[in-house]
Amino acid sequence: MMKSIIYLCCLLVLTSCQGILDKEPIAILDAGSYFQTEDDAVQAINAAYQPLLLNNDNKNFFWAFAEITSDEAITGGDGSRPGLTELEAFSYTPRTEEFNDFWKVPYTGITQCNLVLDHLDAIDMNETLRERIRGEALFLRSYYYFSLVQVFGDVPLFTELIPPDELKIPRTPKAEIFAQIELDCERAAQLLPEVPLPADVGRATKGAAYALAAKAYLYEKNWGKTLEYVSKIKALGLYSLMPDYGDNFRKETQNNSESVWEIQHANLELGVGNFLNQWWASKKVSGYGFAEVTAAFVNAFEPDDPRLRFTVAQNNQDYFGVIYKPSFSSTGYSPRKYLQSDSVVTQKADGDINYTAIRYAEVLLWEAEAYTELGQVQDAQAPLEEVRARARAQASDPATALPAITTTDQQTMREAVRHERQVELGFELHRFFDLVRWGIAQDLLLGFQVGKHEVFPLPQTEMDLNNALEQNPNY
């Protein structure tokens, strides 16, 4: 049995982040003796980025919780991951392996962030750099906690390193965790740069901190604060939609004007890049074929919506140098986002296409949703139209495709905004959590039980190690 990540909070385990943070790991060292120089601090914050990666080393199955349990995808694959089949059928239990694997990932990041925050002030270093590193640690810790709350609901909250004998604490209510996220993101925003230096592309920024705060308020249905933070993002004047929707998913056009928070993957080799490249690709191109696209998702697109071809592989389309056929997938469709081919590797290599966790298009849709829920339906029209207009411009017939939504009826606008999130952000790891927070998962997902499946079970391993934990209801 692997040790609980909570117990790992007492260790200093530092690993280098690939790609944007080309630093050597500082291995396992005593924290007090290690934190002596400015370079020590830089290496330590670099290590806090490593758990972000969607790679095999991390075993980060957040994608499965977001997509396999939703109405966008079914498991597919070769049966080698029974836990994924359990996710699709809502038959998973606290012993399902993917929960134990995932729990460790954000807590590793949280531990590293707390390590940085606890020792940063003791170092003799450039003050501007110190404060930037502090902002990065606060933001990253918030991002890790947000993902934990999405998956498990209430979880133990640690904001500092504590002795091993004090680690067995109960779960903290998610309202308190959201409050901590919002506080820390506001603090981080005051410390982080608006635009990173070229060598620092991929590090947290002021806009990313504002955006994560906005998302936390959105999940709490605090619509006024959501709009306040969307306004802060817009006031930076840094973000805009890319004219070409597909540029958000191409290697050559990453970290663009639409990217608010983008997780860097920089290596086309197994274990260190983006493993969606192998997990999602059809078995016909040497992928594993997990997360096959449902017909329901394909049918959600309006006629002539160009986003469909960027998101889904369909009959007779080019698919990494071959012609896609319905036989490539049990559903007849496969995902396209985050996939790539390369002349020197097989599809089963991790990719170097980044995962953009927050795009400006999503920020606009937060704005439209908040205005709608406040009853200011007419104000929701402009941000919604901005997203639709970009897609319309790429349609084969822009004069007739994707007509503007001009309704002033709240329920009609609510449905329009939710539809737009689905087709704009499909397969970007949002759908299941959207259905849950909207309270409509039970209407669309076969097997979903109200009062149980809104959150996933805490891993049994963690329950066994920490008797102060209480399991989620009905597991």
C-alpha positions as a Python dict, from the first residue, in 0.01 Angstrom:
ca = {
    (1, 'M'): (0, 0, 0),
    (2, 'M'): (139, 335, -98),
    (3, 'K'): (180, 599, 168),
    (4, 'S'): (-80, 871, 194),
    (5, 'I'): (17, 1198, 29),
    (6, 'I'): (-77, 1364, 355),
    (7, 'Y'): (213, 1183, 518),
    (8, 'L'): (432, 1307, 239),
    (9, 'C'): (363, 1660, 360),
    (10, 'C'): (642, 1615, 612),
    (11, 'L'): (899, 1535, 344),
    (12, 'L'): (1091, 1758, 111),
    (13, 'V'): (1060, 1593, -227),
    (14, 'L'): (1162, 1830, -502),
    (15, 'T'): (1151, 1743, -870),
    (16, 'S'): (1217, 1962, -1169),
    (17, 'C'): (936, 2065, -1400),
    (18, 'Q'): (991, 1980, -1764),
    (19, 'G'): (978, 2227, -2049),
    (20, 'I'): (935, 2581, -1924),
    (21, 'L'): (1133, 2520, -1607),
    (22, 'D'): (1462, 2372, -1716),
    (23, 'K'): (1618, 2324, -1374),
    (24, 'E'): (1781, 2019, -1227),
    (25, 'P'): (1596, 1850, -941),
    (26, 'I'): (1732, 1929, -598),
    (27, 'A'): (1645, 1579, -478),
    (28, 'I'): (1562, 1497, -118),
    (29, 'L'): (1722, 1743, 118),
    (30, 'D'): (1658, 1894, 455),
    (31, 'A'): (1444, 2200, 393),
    (32, 'G'): (1604, 2413, 659),
    (33, 'S'): (1956, 2356, 535),
    (34, 'Y'): (1863, 2369, 167),
    (35, 'F'): (1691, 2707, 149),
    (36, 'Q'): (1996, 2929, 151),
    (37, 'T'): (2015, 3109, -183),
    (38, 'E'): (1803, 3277, -444),
    (39, 'D'): (1863, 2987, -681),
    (40, 'D'): (1734, 2747, -415),
    (41, 'A'): (1407, 2941, -406),
    (42, 'V'): (1375, 2934, -785),
    (43, 'Q'): (1435, 2560, -800),
    (44, 'A'): (1184, 2503, -522),
    (45, 'I'): (904, 2693, -698),
    (46, 'N'): (994, 2519, -1024),
    (47, 'A'): (923, 2189, -853),
    (48, 'A'): (577, 2312, -755),
    (49, 'Y'): (477, 2318, -1123),
    (50, 'Q'): (557, 1952, -1189),
    (51, 'P'): (227, 1806, -1056),
    (52, 'L'): (35, 2017, -1308),
    (53, 'L'): (147, 1797, -1595),
    (54, 'L'): (-95, 1556, -1757),
    (55, 'N'): (160, 1280, -1788),
    (56, 'N'): (208, 915, -1701),
    (57, 'D'): (450, 990, -1419),
    (58, 'N'): (185, 1195, -1239),
    (59, 'K'): (-99, 949, -1305),
    (60, 'N'): (-326, 1251, -1325),
    (61, 'F'): (-670, 1111, -1403),
    (62, 'F'): (-855, 1439, -1366),
    (63, 'W'): (-936, 1411, -1738),
    (64, 'A'): (-1129, 1091, -1676),
    (65, 'F'): (-1338, 1242, -1398),
    (66, 'A'): (-1424, 1536, -1625),
    (67, 'E'): (-1491, 1349, -1950),
    (68, 'I'): (-1561, 977, -1900),
    (69, 'T'): (-1834, 1049, -1644),
    (70, 'S'): (-1989, 1315, -1867),
    (71, 'D'): (-2210, 1291, -2175),
    (72, 'E'): (-1918, 1380, -2403),
    (73, 'A'): (-1728, 1051, -2391),
    (74, 'I'): (-1738, 680, -2316),
    (75, 'T'): (-1444, 472, -2203),
    (76, 'G'): (-1349, 288, -2521),
    (77, 'G'): (-995, 154, -2502),
    (78, 'D'): (-884, -202, -2456),
    (79, 'G'): (-1016, -278, -2108),
    (80, 'S'): (-675, -231, -1948),
    (81, 'R'): (-809, 33, -1709),
    (82, 'P'): (-1118, -116, -1538),
    (83, 'G'): (-1145, 197, -1326),
    (84, 'L'): (-1232, 399, -1635),
    (85, 'T'): (-1517, 161, -1715),
    (86, 'E'): (-1638, 203, -1357),
    (87, 'L'): (-1634, 581, -1401),
    (88, 'E'): (-1849, 562, -1712),
    (89, 'A'): (-2103, 332, -1540),
    (90, 'F'): (-2100, 520, -1205),
    (91, 'S'): (-2007, 189, -1042),
    (92, 'Y'): (-1678, 312, -893),
    (93, 'T'): (-1596, 272, -524),
    (94, 'P'): (-1342, 417, -279),
    (95, 'R'): (-1108, 139, -392),
    (96, 'T'): (-1109, 244, -758),
    (97, 'E'): (-743, 297, -838),
    (98, 'E'): (-778, 629, -1021),
    (99, 'F'): (-895, 812, -708),
    (100, 'N'): (-592, 703, -510),
    (101, 'D'): (-364, 799, -798),
    (102, 'F'): (-517, 1143, -836),
    (103, 'W'): (-530, 1233, -465),
    (104, 'K'): (-152, 1231, -448),
    (105, 'V'): (-102, 1468, -741),
    (106, 'P'): (-246, 1796, -606),
    (107, 'Y'): (-129, 1725, -251),
    (108, 'T'): (225, 1687, -381),
    (109, 'G'): (190, 2032, -538),
    (110, 'I'): (34, 2177, -223),
    (111, 'T'): (318, 2042, -10),
    (112, 'Q'): (574, 2199, -239),
    (113, 'C'): (394, 2535, -236),
    (114, 'N'): (377, 2534, 144),
    (115, 'L'): (744, 2446, 158),
    (116, 'V'): (825, 2751, -53),
    (117, 'L'): (599, 2982, 145),
    (118, 'D'): (734, 2863, 480),
    (119, 'H'): (1100, 2924, 390),
    (120, 'L'): (1095, 3207, 139),
    (121, 'D'): (1139, 3491, 385),
    (122, 'A'): (1452, 3340, 536),
    (123, 'I'): (1650, 3370, 213),
    (124, 'D'): (1868, 3668, 129),
    (125, 'M'): (1750, 3741, -224),
    (126, 'N'): (1613, 3997, -467),
    (127, 'E'): (1289, 4130, -320),
    (128, 'T'): (1105, 4151, -651),
    (129, 'L'): (1185, 3789, -728),
    (130, 'R'): (1087, 3685, -376),
    (131, 'E'): (743, 3839, -414),
    (132, 'R'): (693, 3687, -758),
    (133, 'I'): (777, 3344, -623),
    (134, 'R'): (539, 3401, -331),
    (135, 'G'): (263, 3487, -579),
    (136, 'E'): (333, 3175, -784),
    (137, 'A'): (318, 2953, -475),
    (138, 'L'): (-11, 3107, -361),
    (139, 'F'): (-165, 3068, -705),
    (140, 'L'): (-45, 2712, -760),
    (141, 'R'): (-166, 2603, -418),
    (142, 'S'): (-504, 2753, -500),
    (143, 'Y'): (-518, 2573, -834),
    (144, 'Y'): (-440, 2240, -671),
    (145, 'Y'): (-705, 2292, -405),
    (146, 'F'): (-962, 2391, -666),
    (147, 'S'): (-909, 2061, -849),
    (148, 'L'): (-939, 1867, -522),
    (149, 'V'): (-1268, 2038, -436),
    (150, 'Q'): (-1404, 1970, -783),
    (151, 'V'): (-1333, 1600, -747),
    (152, 'F'): (-1384, 1524, -378),
    (153, 'G'): (-1569, 1819, -225),
    (154, 'D'): (-1446, 1877, 130),
    (155, 'V'): (-1076, 1788, 176),
    (156, 'P'): (-812, 1857, 443),
    (157, 'L'): (-675, 2210, 410),
    (158, 'F'): (-307, 2272, 481),
    (159, 'T'): (-168, 2625, 446),
    (160, 'E'): (166, 2553, 611),
    (161, 'L'): (397, 2262, 679),
    (162, 'I'): (305, 2085, 1000),
    (163, 'P'): (462, 1799, 1201),
    (164, 'P'): (375, 1445, 1095),
    (165, 'D'): (184, 1375, 1416),
    (166, 'E'): (-54, 1663, 1336),
    (167, 'L'): (-141, 1556, 983),
    (168, 'K'): (-444, 1343, 1066),
    (169, 'I'): (-702, 1617, 1046),
    (170, 'P'): (-1067, 1613, 933),
    (171, 'R'): (-1186, 1747, 600),
    (172, 'T'): (-1231, 2121, 567),
    (173, 'P'): (-1569, 2238, 429),
    (174, 'K'): (-1533, 2338, 66),
    (175, 'A'): (-1676, 2683, 143),
    (176, 'E'): (-1370, 2750, 360),
    (177, 'I'): (-1140, 2618, 89),
    (178, 'F'): (-1303, 2842, -172),
    (179, 'A'): (-1257, 3136, 65),
    (180, 'Q'): (-887, 3050, 98),
    (181, 'I'): (-855, 3018, -280),
    (182, 'E'): (-1016, 3357, -333),
    (183, 'L'): (-801, 3523, -68),
    (184, 'D'): (-479, 3369, -197),
    (185, 'C'): (-558, 3446, -561),
    (186, 'E'): (-617, 3811, -477),
    (187, 'R'): (-287, 3820, -289),
    (188, 'A'): (-114, 3642, -574),
    (189, 'A'): (-252, 3886, -830),
    (190, 'Q'): (-88, 4174, -647),
    (191, 'L'): (249, 3998, -663),
    (192, 'L'): (252, 3842, -1008),
    (193, 'P'): (349, 4012, -1334),
    (194, 'E'): (89, 4085, -1599),
    (195, 'V'): (315, 3943, -1868),
    (196, 'P'): (602, 3703, -1795),
    (197, 'L'): (945, 3747, -1943),
    (198, 'P'): (1003, 3530, -2254),
    (199, 'A'): (1208, 3286, -2049),
    (200, 'D'): (922, 3257, -1796),
    (201, 'V'): (634, 3177, -2031),
    (202, 'G'): (410, 2929, -1854),
    (203, 'R'): (454, 3074, -1508),
    (204, 'A'): (153, 3207, -1320),
    (205, 'T'): (45, 3563, -1401),
    (206, 'K'): (-184, 3829, -1260),
    (207, 'G'): (-454, 3737, -1513),
    (208, 'A'): (-439, 3369, -1418),
    (209, 'A'): (-484, 3458, -1050),
    (210, 'Y'): (-783, 3680, -1123),
    (211, 'A'): (-931, 3409, -1344),
    (212, 'L'): (-902, 3134, -1084),
    (213, 'A'): (-1068, 3362, -829),
    (214, 'A'): (-1348, 3430, -1078),
    (215, 'K'): (-1396, 3057, -1131),
    (216, 'A'): (-1414, 2994, -757),
    (217, 'Y'): (-1682, 3262, -722),
    (218, 'L'): (-1866, 3111, -1019),
    (219, 'Y'): (-1876, 2771, -849),
    (220, 'E'): (-2011, 2937, -536),
    (221, 'K'): (-2277, 3111, -747),
    (222, 'N'): (-2150, 3447, -627),
    (223, 'W'): (-2237, 3612, -956),
    (224, 'G'): (-2148, 3965, -852),
    (225, 'K'): (-1795, 3870, -751),
    (226, 'T'): (-1760, 3662, -1067),
    (227, 'L'): (-1833, 3972, -1273),
    (228, 'E'): (-1597, 4181, -1059),
    (229, 'Y'): (-1307, 3949, -1134),
    (230, 'V'): (-1397, 3913, -1499),
    (231, 'S'): (-1375, 4292, -1514),
    (232, 'K'): (-1030, 4279, -1356),
    (233, 'I'): (-918, 4032, -1622),
    (234, 'K'): (-1055, 4250, -1900),
    (235, 'A'): (-901, 4564, -1752),
    (236, 'L'): (-555, 4415, -1804),
    (237, 'G'): (-610, 4454, -2178),
    (238, 'L'): (-404, 4143, -2250),
    (239, 'Y'): (-651, 3885, -2369),
    (240, 'S'): (-853, 3838, -2685),
    (241, 'L'): (-997, 3552, -2887),
    (242, 'M'): (-771, 3408, -3153),
    (243, 'P'): (-927, 3458, -3499),
    (244, 'D'): (-868, 3088, -3569),
    (245, 'Y'): (-1029, 2864, -3307),
    (246, 'G'): (-788, 2584, -3397),
    (247, 'D'): (-487, 2789, -3294),
    (248, 'N'): (-573, 2709, -2933),
    (249, 'F'): (-478, 2347, -2996),
    (250, 'R'): (-177, 2363, -3227),
    (251, 'K'): (183, 2333, -3116),
    (252, 'E'): (295, 2633, -3322),
    (253, 'T'): (36, 2874, -3175),
    (254, 'Q'): (43, 2796, -2805),
    (255, 'N'): (60, 3059, -2528),
    (256, 'N'): (-138, 3298, -2746),
    (257, 'S'): (-363, 3595, -2669),
    (258, 'E'): (-649, 3367, -2566),
    (259, 'S'): (-443, 3176, -2312),
    (260, 'V'): (-506, 3289, -1954),
    (261, 'W'): (-363, 2986, -1774),
    (262, 'E'): (-178, 2729, -1983),
    (263, 'I'): (0, 2422, -1850),
    (264, 'Q'): (314, 2356, -2049),
    (265, 'H'): (403, 2017, -2199),
    (266, 'A'): (727, 2027, -2387),
    (267, 'N'): (848, 1678, -2474),
    (268, 'L'): (741, 1427, -2735),
    (269, 'E'): (846, 1124, -2537),
    (270, 'L'): (683, 884, -2300),
    (271, 'G'): (626, 1002, -1945),
    (272, 'V'): (711, 1371, -1958),
    (273, 'G'): (467, 1530, -2204),
    (274, 'N'): (88, 1543, -2238),
    (275, 'F'): (-36, 1186, -2213),
    (276, 'L'): (-374, 1269, -2368),
    (277, 'N'): (-189, 1230, -2698),
    (278, 'Q'): (-173, 857, -2639),
    (279, 'W'): (-474, 796, -2415),
    (280, 'W'): (-726, 964, -2647),
    (281, 'A'): (-593, 873, -2993),
    (282, 'S'): (-770, 592, -3178),
    (283, 'K'): (-615, 247, -3160),
    (284, 'K'): (-600, 265, -3541),
    (285, 'V'): (-317, 517, -3505),
    (286, 'S'): (-148, 332, -3218),
    (287, 'G'): (-328, 518, -2941),
    (288, 'Y'): (-525, 359, -2657),
    (289, 'G'): (-864, 484, -2776),
    (290, 'F'): (-996, 596, -2439),
    (291, 'A'): (-1254, 879, -2423),
    (292, 'E'): (-1439, 800, -2743),
    (293, 'V'): (-1676, 1076, -2847),
    (294, 'T'): (-2050, 1020, -2802),
    (295, 'A'): (-2306, 1084, -3073),
    (296, 'A'): (-2489, 1307, -2826),
    (297, 'F'): (-2190, 1540, -2814),
    (298, 'V'): (-2158, 1549, -3192),
    (299, 'N'): (-2530, 1623, -3226),
    (300, 'A'): (-2502, 1914, -2982),
    (301, 'F'): (-2329, 2124, -3249),
    (302, 'E'): (-2538, 2352, -3466),
    (303, 'P'): (-2518, 2309, -3844),
    (304, 'D'): (-2195, 2442, -3993),
    (305, 'D'): (-2030, 2500, -3654),
    (306, 'P'): (-1658, 2481, -3744),
    (307, 'R'): (-1562, 2392, -3388),
    (308, 'L'): (-1689, 2039, -3448),
    (309, 'R'): (-1409, 1955, -3692),
    (310, 'F'): (-1144, 2086, -3452),
    (311, 'T'): (-1287, 1879, -3167),
    (312, 'V'): (-1402, 1552, -3321),
    (313, 'A'): (-1260, 1319, -3586),
    (314, 'Q'): (-1535, 1207, -3827),
    (315, 'N'): (-1577, 985, -4130),
    (316, 'N'): (-1342, 1054, -4422),
    (317, 'Q'): (-1152, 1334, -4247),
    (318, 'D'): (-774, 1347, -4227),
    (319, 'Y'): (-660, 1200, -3896),
    (320, 'F'): (-284, 1216, -3841),
    (321, 'G'): (-200, 1111, -4193),
    (322, 'V'): (-476, 855, -4240),
    (323, 'I'): (-840, 884, -4342),
    (324, 'Y'): (-1068, 847, -4042),
    (325, 'K'): (-1338, 580, -4062),
    (326, 'P'): (-1622, 504, -3819),
    (327, 'S'): (-1453, 170, -3747),
    (328, 'F'): (-1176, 360, -3567),
    (329, 'S'): (-1406, 392, -3265),
    (330, 'S'): (-1699, 201, -3120),
    (331, 'T'): (-1900, 524, -3137),
    (332, 'G'): (-1774, 624, -3481),
    (333, 'Y'): (-1597, 933, -3345),
    (334, 'S'): (-1268, 1014, -3171),
    (335, 'P'): (-1134, 1328, -2999),
    (336, 'R'): (-895, 1561, -3182),
    (337, 'K'): (-792, 1816, -2919),
    (338, 'Y'): (-447, 1767, -2759),
    (339, 'L'): (-357, 1505, -3019),
    (340, 'Q'): (-69, 1523, -3261),
    (341, 'S'): (151, 1301, -3473),
    (342, 'D'): (525, 1319, -3517),
    (343, 'S'): (753, 1157, -3771),
    (344, 'V'): (990, 1016, -3510),
    (345, 'V'): (749, 881, -3249),
    (346, 'T'): (442, 663, -3235),
    (347, 'Q'): (107, 798, -3122),
    (348, 'K'): (165, 629, -2787),
    (349, 'A'): (420, 895, -2696),
    (350, 'D'): (322, 1179, -2468),
    (351, 'G'): (270, 1498, -2668),
    (352, 'D'): (400, 1852, -2638),
    (353, 'I'): (68, 2028, -2691),
    (354, 'N'): (-13, 2229, -2379),
    (355, 'Y'): (-333, 2206, -2178),
    (356, 'T'): (-496, 2548, -2153),
    (357, 'A'): (-687, 2524, -1828),
    (358, 'I'): (-846, 2869, -1870),
    (359, 'R'): (-905, 3031, -2207),
    (360, 'Y'): (-1038, 3383, -2257),
    (361, 'A'): (-1339, 3230, -2434),
    (362, 'E'): (-1430, 3067, -2104),
    (363, 'V'): (-1390, 3397, -1921),
    (364, 'L'): (-1644, 3551, -2160),
    (365, 'L'): (-1881, 3263, -2098),
    (366, 'W'): (-1844, 3309, -1722),
    (367, 'E'): (-1948, 3669, -1778),
    (368, 'A'): (-2250, 3565, -1985),
    (369, 'E'): (-2351, 3307, -1726),
    (370, 'A'): (-2321, 3548, -1434),
    (371, 'Y'): (-2527, 3816, -1608),
    (372, 'T'): (-2789, 3555, -1695),
    (373, 'E'): (-2819, 3426, -1342),
    (374, 'L'): (-2850, 3782, -1212),
    (375, 'G'): (-3142, 3836, -1449),
    (376, 'Q'): (-2944, 4085, -1659),
    (377, 'V'): (-3011, 3883, -1970),
    (378, 'Q'): (-2950, 4160, -2220),
    (379, 'D'): (-2601, 4216, -2074),
    (380, 'A'): (-2526, 3847, -2134),
    (381, 'Q'): (-2573, 3886, -2507),
    (382, 'A'): (-2244, 4067, -2582),
    (383, 'P'): (-1994, 3818, -2428),
    (384, 'L'): (-2192, 3526, -2569),
    (385, 'E'): (-2195, 3684, -2913),
    (386, 'E'): (-1820, 3747, -2901),
    (387, 'V'): (-1761, 3374, -2865),
    (388, 'R'): (-2014, 3277, -3130),
    (389, 'A'): (-1893, 3542, -3375),
    (390, 'R'): (-1542, 3396, -3376),
    (391, 'A'): (-1681, 3053, -3463),
    (392, 'R'): (-1925, 3198, -3717),
    (393, 'A'): (-1642, 3366, -3905),
    (394, 'Q'): (-1485, 3025, -3968),
    (395, 'A'): (-1805, 2859, -4088),
    (396, 'S'): (-1847, 2766, -4453),
    (397, 'D'): (-2137, 3012, -4475),
    (398, 'P'): (-2100, 3284, -4210),
    (399, 'A'): (-2415, 3454, -4331),
    (400, 'T'): (-2634, 3171, -4204),
    (401, 'A'): (-2428, 2984, -3944),
    (402, 'L'): (-2458, 3032, -3568),
    (403, 'P'): (-2708, 3319, -3557),
    (404, 'A'): (-2670, 3573, -3277),
    (405, 'I'): (-2863, 3501, -2957),
    (406, 'T'): (-3083, 3803, -2888),
    (407, 'T'): (-3332, 3658, -2641),
    (408, 'T'): (-3418, 3847, -2323),
    (409, 'D'): (-3579, 3542, -2161),
    (410, 'Q'): (-3366, 3418, -1874),
    (411, 'Q'): (-3426, 3045, -1920),
    (412, 'T'): (-3366, 3062, -2295),
    (413, 'M'): (-3042, 3252, -2239),
    (414, 'R'): (-2937, 3009, -1966),
    (415, 'E'): (-2976, 2719, -2207),
    (416, 'A'): (-2790, 2911, -2478),
    (417, 'V'): (-2492, 2985, -2251),
    (418, 'R'): (-2475, 2626, -2131),
    (419, 'H'): (-2490, 2500, -2488),
    (420, 'E'): (-2209, 2738, -2585),
    (421, 'R'): (-1988, 2610, -2306),
    (422, 'Q'): (-2039, 2256, -2429),
    (423, 'V'): (-1945, 2319, -2792),
    (424, 'E'): (-1677, 2584, -2729),
    (425, 'L'): (-1502, 2395, -2447),
    (426, 'G'): (-1573, 2035, -2544),
    (427, 'F'): (-1307, 1787, -2430),
    (428, 'E'): (-1126, 2057, -2232),
    (429, 'L'): (-1199, 1887, -1898),
    (430, 'H'): (-1499, 2090, -1783),
    (431, 'R'): (-1818, 1907, -1879),
    (432, 'F'): (-1895, 1677, -1583),
    (433, 'F'): (-1828, 1951, -1331),
    (434, 'D'): (-2051, 2190, -1526),
    (435, 'L'): (-2339, 1941, -1523),
    (436, 'V'): (-2299, 1896, -1148),
    (437, 'R'): (-2285, 2265, -1059),
    (438, 'W'): (-2587, 2333, -1282),
    (439, 'G'): (-2780, 2058, -1104),
    (440, 'I'): (-2872, 1876, -1425),
    (441, 'A'): (-2632, 1580, -1423),
    (442, 'Q'): (-2911, 1340, -1328),
    (443, 'D'): (-3107, 1444, -1638),
    (444, 'L'): (-2826, 1359, -1880),
    (445, 'L'): (-2609, 1091, -1722),
    (446, 'L'): (-2736, 734, -1693),
    (447, 'G'): (-2660, 596, -1349),
    (448, 'F'): (-2600, 932, -1181),
    (449, 'Q'): (-2752, 939, -831),
    (450, 'V'): (-2844, 1270, -671),
    (451, 'G'): (-2687, 1302, -329),
    (452, 'K'): (-2400, 1072, -418),
    (453, 'H'): (-2233, 1129, -752),
    (454, 'E'): (-2189, 1506, -730),
    (455, 'V'): (-1849, 1422, -582),
    (456, 'F'): (-1625, 1119, -600),
    (457, 'P'): (-1531, 899, -302),
    (458, 'L'): (-1221, 963, -99),
    (459, 'P'): (-966, 690, -169),
    (460, 'Q'): (-993, 399, 72),
    (461, 'T'): (-618, 416, 124),
    (462, 'E'): (-655, 765, 268),
    (463, 'M'): (-948, 662, 485),
    (464, 'D'): (-740, 378, 629),
    (465, 'L'): (-444, 605, 701),
    (466, 'N'): (-639, 894, 851),
    (467, 'N'): (-923, 799, 1085),
    (468, 'A'): (-1025, 1166, 1110),
    (469, 'L'): (-1154, 1158, 753),
    (470, 'E'): (-1523, 1105, 686),
    (471, 'Q'): (-1629, 947, 357),
    (472, 'N'): (-1860, 1126, 114),
    (473, 'P'): (-2226, 1025, 153),
    (474, 'N'): (-2352, 694, 11),
    (475, 'Y'): (-2010, 545, -66),
}
